[in-house]
Structures are given as structure tokens and as C-alpha cells.
Amino acid sequence: MTVSALPYRPHNHAACVQEALTGARDICQARNVRLTPTRERVLELIWQSHKPLGAYDLLALLGDEGYNAAPPTVYRALDFLQQNGLVHRIASLNAFVGCNRAGKNHNSLFLICRSCRNVLELTAPEVSRTIEEVSKAEGFVAEETGVEITGLCPACKKAPGNE
């Protein structure tokens, strides 16, 4: 199982964000697609949060910074980021998180804390193999897989009332 920097564990957050942005620029350049300033800022806001952000959350943050963005602009940026494997949509929350394996085809497991809303992306080869096997047995070709698991992160589990 692969684990990235955990949002609820101390880590160099600025380096985490910069690494994601540098990786995104490299991926876009290799694919000959344009990472516009708005797309890059949306990606940066998502990575800065470590919590899933919806389109209207992003719109509000951009508005606070003086961007004159309308909902379609944010939705187009999110579509671009998702199509290029830079973010994941958390369906249960209708929100987005940065992809910690950007540019790589992979199945993801998301641990979603119901209390603090932090999301952790994991990869589990055993789970991926099982999904591929059962899909193949049914003649189904899985194109994208994301498993969402809701519960309590270590910090929230220790909070009064959650023990």
C-alpha cells in the first residue's frame, strides 16, 4: 500500500504544494496541454486545503483573491484538472482533492474523515487486482476506480465523544 504525506500528520506543506504544482506543469507540458493561470490557481487552492473543495468553495476563494471567475470557469478548470489526472472527484462529497500520483494510471482508495473532512488517497495493489479480476470475469473493462471509505482520522478518533 502506498501512502502520501498524511494531511493530518505534520509535513512540509509548502513543499507538498510546490511539488504538486511542479508535477502538474511537467505533465501538462509533456501532454502539450495548457495549464492556464486560473487552472493552476484552482489546483493550488485544492492542494493548499488538503480537504475536498467543491466548485463553489473554489469560486469563493478565487473571488476573495480578486479573480473575476464565474461558475463555468471553475467547472472548466476542474474538468481539465480531472481529465489530466491532477485531481480526483470525491463523489460522496461532490468535491475535489489533489491526486498524489498525478500522471499515473491508478486505482485509488480514499479515507474520508467525517469529522474534519480531511481526505487521504491510498493505493492498494491487492484491491486493484481484485477489482480487475472481478471486472474481467464479468467482461467489464473498468476505466476508473475510486473507493471512498468514510470514518474518523486518528486525530478525530481521539476527540472527546469519538473514543
Secondary structure, 3 states (H helix, E strand, C coil): CEECCCCCCCCCHHHHHHHHHHHHHHHHHHHCCCCCHHHHHHHHHHHHHCCCECHHHHHHHHHHCCCCCCHHHHHHHHHHHHHCCCEEEECCCCEEEECCCCCCCCCEEEEEECCCCCEEEEECHHHHHHHHHHHHHCCCCCCCCEEEEEECCHHHHCCCCCC
